[in-house]
């Protein structure tokens, strides 16, 4: 059972839950059904982490769950607010295409913008100040994929979603895109010992993304993609081959004074000087 789960976990999350979400839209069911479906995905992902953990120690709470939950609630609320409020016309949107093709198009456009925003956040100190909160995690599990300073998330949304909004992304596609982002973040930061074989070249899920969160690395780092690794390959920062395992204590940032509570992390970019992205920070985790 565990062997099959290691192989099937990613397809069930990516194709199963996203496919069910698309079906809800195509069948003209109430879009409110997306909420319990997403909750089911979160429960399933959490259960899999317990059955086939990559690092059993990462399943142990470290006083970070409340903080991670606060980040998740705030950031999901921001995504939902933007999806529900921003409803431009459909002048340039390829609305004649099947809904799943529209979603795939939206994912690829969003991925390009978010991946570049993520990469820039490791190159420029003023962006790193806001992105550092995401790297404060000392263990990886599904929920802390949403650990993000709200202003940094806004920056990624602008670069990733600005074009989609400008060309008239429909309301229902926006909801599906938000759903897909949360599913992807659950996979990308999962503590499940998933197996993806040659798809590591393409898919930006946990076996690839864990390397991005190592405490020490050579600047600017590796594996910035949200959904896929295409931009990492183009930028020459992909690390998708065989690599040493990420240990239970390999994550975090080399700053013992970096705050752990949610509100303190939100205030942190304005409180004190941080290592610059080209200097001291190049020797520690970004």
GITA-V468143 format. One record per helix or strand of 3 or more residues. SS is the DSSP state (a for helix, b for strand). FROM is the first residue (numbers start at 1). TO is the last residue. If there is no record, write none. Layout:
SS/FROM/TO, SS/FROM/TO
//
This chain:
a/2/26, a/33/51, a/56/59, a/65/85, a/99/121, a/125/136, a/142/146, a/150/166, a/171/188, a/197/201, a/206/213, a/230/235, a/262/268, a/280/283
//
